């Protein structure tokens, strides 16, 4: 089983920078991001409509690199958790985590017995089709899989301390747009209600030794988040980064006056 260097890094007090993938379901996108220095990629199933087969291809091609493939699921259900892990995902993110029970469902679905109830299948994609000691594979998978719970509703904020206390949850990740919507202040990220919610998540992470995570829309925002204490950041997403780069180049060339 592969070591998860992102999990090792953030759990030892370091920080990890990766990116989100929403649009470019190509055999090269994982390798491109890895060559650019991303330490992890979160392949999204919540908002993209990507099928299990698409996710399988993205994970398989990404595993040719050192970058860690993570998957955000559409719901906290065993059938999603176990399938993407069997395909080789090295971590799972669940959206709209609102209770300790929901967080425990993720842990139980992702971990093999006696910790959880993940069904056993070996010499398949997640262990690179290799043989070996089954007991050691179970131990390694249970310890190396990274589990992220998104806190993005008012209910999640109310229960954040109980969620953070769940053993096996590694990262509390702020879903900032949904959180602002749930708080009744859509897109108002400087609002005191939103900032108070961030502080509660950061405090829960500190108290229970969890890692706070966030999606940074730009470099300035990312630096500010790192300064606040967030230690796992996704820098943008494939579609927004591509669009921003094309816009910058096109506008610069349109404004250029030939000598």
C-alpha positions, 0 to 999 in steps of 0.5 A: 500500500502506498504511503500518503505523504500529504497526510504525513505532512499535515499531521506532523504540523506542516502544510500541503498545497494542492488543487481542485479538479472539476472540468478537465477529465483527461488522462493527462490532467493529474500528471500536469498538476503534479508537474506543476507542483500540486501535492494533491488533487481533489476530483469532484463528484458533487458538482461535476456529474462525473461518473464512477468510470471517469473518476476511476480513470482520473485516479488511475492516471494520477497514481502514475505520479507522486500527487495524492488523488482525493475524491469529493463524494456527492453524499456520505454513503458507503457505496461511494466511499468504498468504491472510490477507495477500491479504485485507488483514491487515497482520501475522501472528502464528504460535503455538508458534514453536520453531525458527529454521526455523519462523520462516524459514517465516513470513518466506518465506511472508509476503514477496514475492521476492526475500526470500520466496516469497509469490505475487503478486496485485494490485488486490485487497483488500490493496492496496485494489483500486488500480492502481499500480507493482507494484515499489513495492507489493512493496517496501512490502508487504515492509517494512510487514508485521508478523511476530510469533512466539509463544514459548510452549514450553520448546523455544521458550525454548531456541531463542529466541536463534536465532529472534530472529536470523531476519531479518524477524521483528519481534516475539517474543510470549510466550504465557504460559499455554502457556509455563507449561504447557510448563514444568510450572508451569501458571498460576504466572507468578511462578515462577522458571522462568517469570520466567527464561524471560521474561528470556531472551526480553527479552534475545534481543529486546534482542540482536537488536533485536526487539520483545517482546510480551505479552497483559495481562489487566488494567491493573496487569499491563499497567503491570508488563509495560511496566516490564519492557520489553515494548513491544507489548501487547494489553490483554485480549480482547473476551469478557473485557473485555465480561464484566468490564464487565458483572460490574462494573455488575451487582454494583454495582447489585445491592449498591445500596440505594435511598434 
